[in-house]
């Protein structure tokens, strides 16, 4: 590992330790999630402080949105756990970003210039997708209208059920993608062009839609016999253990995040190569 990479790694490690400690004390993340976030901070910083800053902006704003209208979302069973995000959620949101960060480092280290922009935009796209999805979920849950299934728009579902979307949520999703794309353009104005920003905005929103499709079609769902409600929780809000209803048992919310981010970031990488 070169001196620059080693320096970047330790800077990310120190910043990761500080942020993880604060987040854990504020009960934003669990203890295991804090350890995971330290590793992610170290690895994302390998590809530069700009990418770390973009990821930090996503995490900070997502955290603030989690607490926005929390009581309303809790009543709708659409709120995050009061104990903070789990390590699996951290991996679901940031795992693909780390993959592209390492690829970008490899490309830069061996001076593979033709792959630098594609790998960088794939990295940024993975963050834009996570941000779009988070904004859609946290803001969309406050909609006064019931969500509609993304693949059956004539059918409504309860708030918090994967696959359900609202107009407010989709506007928030697009806004989340725009935010990350514009921030990236400001940081990389020397190498990114306007059409790159447009691609990031579109791919970020498409990633959120794909996340909804995967969540609606494949994500595991449970059924509460007492309330006669479909839920994604093993224990319903009424306290009743639920039974398996449909979906693939191992596909949960963080899995859909991971898959949608993987597929759409690969898509923008290949598109740019072509």
Secondary structure, DSSP 8 states (H G I E B T S, - for coil): --HHHHHHHHHHHHHHHHHHHHHHHTTSB-HHHHHHHHHHHHHHHTT-HHHHHHHHHHHHHHHHHHHTTHHHHHHTT-S--TT-B-HHHHHHHHHHHHHHHHHHHHHHHTT-HHHHHHHHHHHHHHHHHHHHHHHHHHHHTT-SS-EEETTEEEEEE-TT-TTEE-HHHHHHHHHHHHHHHHHHHHHTTTT--HHHHHHHHHHHHHHHHHHHHHHHHTB-EEEETTTTEEES-SB-TTS-B-EEEESBTT--HHHHHHHHHHHHHHHHHHHHH-
